[in-house]
Structure formats: C-alpha cells, structure tokens
Amino acid sequence: MARKQGSTALKGHGVKFGATVRKRYGKVYRTLHKKRRCPSCGSLKFSRIASGIWECPKCSFKVASGAYDVDTEKLQI
C-alpha cells in the first residue's frame, strides 16, 4: 500500500506535538501564506515583510496590522 503524501505546512510535526497544536499551526500557516490583494493598487503581491508589517512591492504601500493576517476592511483611510 502506498504512503499518503503529507502536507508541507505540517512537515516535521509528528505525533509528539498533539492534534490540537498541529491543527492550530496548520490554520495559521494557511492564513499567513495565502495570496492577498493590495488595498492601494489592487495587485496580488501584498505580503508580510516582518511580524505585523505588510507591504506591496509594486506600489510601496506599507501598513502595520495583525501578525498573521491583514483585514483590508479596516484599512479604509
């Protein structure tokens, strides 16, 4: 029988960490690495450059927000 391919987000996190911790980590990883649209220019290159600092390299728009996610509805200036 063939082995099941594991998720890259949880690679190296075996049984010793527990199911709840792995589920939480997987959710944070997926949230952090999803594609985001820049609130200023609309490009899909909006990404995190440091914890809580988000930047669009296309238009140089920077914003300080959450560590793992940016809520673009709160960015209405």
C-alpha positions as CSV (number, residue, x, y, z in Angstrom):
1,M,0.0,0.0,0.0
2,A,1.3,3.4,-0.9
3,R,2.0,6.1,1.8
4,K,-0.2,9.1,1.9
5,Q,1.5,12.4,0.9
6,G,1.7,14.8,3.9
7,S,1.0,18.5,4.0
8,T,4.0,20.8,3.6
9,A,2.7,23.1,6.3
10,L,3.0,20.3,8.9
11,K,6.2,18.7,7.7
12,G,8.3,17.7,10.7
13,H,5.4,18.0,13.2
14,G,4.7,14.4,14.1
15,V,2.7,12.7,16.8
16,K,4.6,14.3,19.7
17,F,3.0,17.7,19.2
18,G,-0.6,16.6,19.5
19,A,-3.6,17.0,17.2
20,T,-4.8,20.4,18.5
21,V,-1.4,22.1,18.2
22,R,-1.0,20.7,14.6
23,K,-4.5,22.0,13.6
24,R,-3.8,25.4,15.0
25,Y,-0.4,25.6,13.3
26,G,-1.9,24.5,10.0
27,K,-4.6,27.2,10.2
28,V,-2.0,29.9,11.0
29,Y,0.3,28.7,8.2
30,R,-2.5,28.7,5.6
31,T,-3.7,32.1,6.7
32,L,-0.2,33.6,6.5
33,H,0.7,32.2,3.1
34,K,-2.5,32.9,1.2
35,K,-2.5,35.4,-1.7
36,R,-3.6,38.9,-0.7
37,R,-4.7,41.9,-2.8
38,C,-3.1,45.3,-2.1
39,P,-5.7,47.8,-0.8
40,S,-3.9,50.6,-2.6
41,C,-3.2,49.3,-6.2
42,G,-5.1,46.0,-6.2
43,S,-2.2,43.7,-7.2
44,L,-1.9,40.2,-5.7
45,K,1.7,40.8,-4.4
46,F,0.7,42.2,-1.0
47,S,2.8,40.2,1.6
48,R,4.2,40.3,5.1
49,I,7.8,41.6,5.4
50,A,8.0,41.3,9.2
51,S,5.7,40.4,12.1
52,G,2.8,42.9,11.7
53,I,4.3,44.8,8.8
54,W,2.7,44.3,5.4
55,E,4.0,45.8,2.1
56,C,3.1,45.8,-1.6
57,P,6.4,45.8,-3.6
58,K,4.6,47.1,-6.7
59,C,3.4,50.4,-5.2
60,S,5.4,50.6,-2.0
61,F,2.3,50.7,0.2
62,K,3.1,49.7,3.8
63,V,0.7,49.1,6.6
64,A,1.0,47.9,10.2
65,S,-1.6,45.3,11.1
66,G,-2.0,41.8,12.5
67,A,0.9,39.4,12.8
68,Y,-0.7,36.7,10.7
69,D,-3.5,38.4,8.7
70,V,-4.5,41.8,7.3
71,D,-8.1,42.8,7.4
72,T,-8.4,45.1,4.4
73,E,-11.8,46.5,5.5
74,K,-10.1,48.2,8.5
75,L,-7.6,49.9,6.2
76,Q,-10.0,52.4,4.8
77,I,-8.2,55.7,5.2
